[in-house]
């Protein structure tokens, strides 16, 4: 309403052109930045999928057209199985998303109680979020070492811990643990904001109706927190599909059981198969778009009900 | 009506018994939360403690004990311990990247956000949708063309690939500030327009002050992202390295940096600016994160 009034006034006073001018001027840098550093690279990697393309080419437009050779190499050749393995690893590591959701909801519920000193926990839980990923990888590498702190602690209880980062059975779980530990604080904050947005009258009504605590949680809290859960799942999947730094730093690039899709892209990039790297990166992007779209469609249906 | 009923039941429940149950529940909650906090924080405390140890041997194995040695000189040793690029090079480079990006990029983002929130111009919504779409694009898709582009510009081995793109603004920041501005009444802008001020003047004299607290919280969050970023400098910058890449050398299988206590000290050093900022501005940051989650 207000904006309509203003725009009418502006139209009447003949300032419409000035409005347009300032509008464009103000958003111009952002738009140029997107066109130059995102849209153009996006276009290049798209055509790059069909090119025999090298880092050392003077320009991508001089590269040779090689039809669908890159696709064959990625999905079909003798190396195909390494690609599928990296996809499996990536999806496996995303087990951390539901684990993180459940834990953060539990802690958000605990933090939502009216008690003294409850704020300090929020700050403590958030510290890993702001900590440098490289620094915490260096740290966890030592903590999880065969003679590291975790195994020393287990030793007190007479348990001989494995070499967490070496053995295949625990390597991926170590990454899951690390990502959950690092991300927990931020999802707790979002859940907490969601919980505080739920009107108390719902709970009071439930209490009057004699609803039990667990029943209230399932029937009221969980559905009303759906927007937060939705946001966390979408961002979690987008981030999880792009997991790279943790396995790269902890395990290097030669281990097959921990290499993620993005790790695989880096491998192709390092070996100068830019066309194949483009194919994989678009494959990844399409998976991300599809999953996100499915989530949005599901969300739309849910809201209609 | 229902409020009446509920307040009555609330009053009825406020017997001594209910109070005792509340206290008991509080104690239990604190116990669980303290335990969880220990798990969350112990590793970081351990890291600081290990950075003050005398030798490697004490870091692993028996390193469970905290702060039984305090060798502060580790923190001066790290500057000569890491070479080529050294820790100081990394620090200077990180500052060179962060400062101009933050100042220019935040201003550009804020003024764009102002345009999206308070100016009516043609195709505004279409342009805004374009920005939204960009957020969905995963970095791996664009990183290789970006690499070839930056290399062609002659930016390899410099910090420019980290600085220049950020000068054009930050989309998340634009969203956030636009959201914040939508809560500010349009009359404010309208009145200034009637008095003859143009939008550039209005933004610089009125709006920038108004949004500054929100903008500042976003700037701190962005700073943390820039400071901790490992991926972009590692790909684009060759020998010009920021702090995260400098310390990532410890993780290399060919690493010769075998003094764990010094590796820990360097890591603590690299993350300290962010941790200190977080502790100073935790309220603003926590509120800002919670607010940005509610935009959905």
Interface residues (C-beta under 8 A of the other chain):
Chain A: X2 X3 X6 X7 X9 X10 X15 X18 X19 X20 X22 X23 X24 X25 X26 X27 X29 X30 X31 X32 X33 X34 X36 X37 X38 X40 X41 X42 X44 X45 X48 X55 X57 X58 X59 X60 X107 X110 X111 X113 X115 X117 X118 X121 X122 X123 X124 X125 X126 X127 X128 X130 X131 X132 X133 X134 X135 X136 X137 X138 X139 X140 X141 X142 X143 X145 X147 X148 X149 X152 X153 X181 X184 X185 X186 X189 X190 X192 X193 X194 X197 X201 X204 X205 X207 X208 X227 X228 X230 X231 X238 X241 X242 X244 X245 X249 X250 X252 X261 X262 X265 X269 X274 X277 X278 X281 X282 X284 X285 X288 X289 X292
Chain B: X2 X3 X5 X6 X9 X10 X25 X26 X29 X30 X32 X33 X36 X37 X39 X40 X41 X43 X44 X46 X47 X50 X59 X60 X61 X62 X63 X64 X108 X109 X111 X112 X114 X115 X116 X119 X120 X121 X122 X124 X127 X130 X131 X134 X136 X137 X138 X139 X140 X141 X142 X143 X144 X145 X146 X147 X148 X149 X151 X152 X165 X167 X168 X169 X171 X174 X185 X186 X187 X189 X190 X193 X198 X199 X200 X203 X224 X227 X228 X230 X231 X243 X244 X245 X247 X248 X250 X251 X252 X253 X260 X263 X264 X267 X268 X270 X271 X274 X275 X278 X279 X282 X285 X286 X289 X290 X291 X293 X294 X296
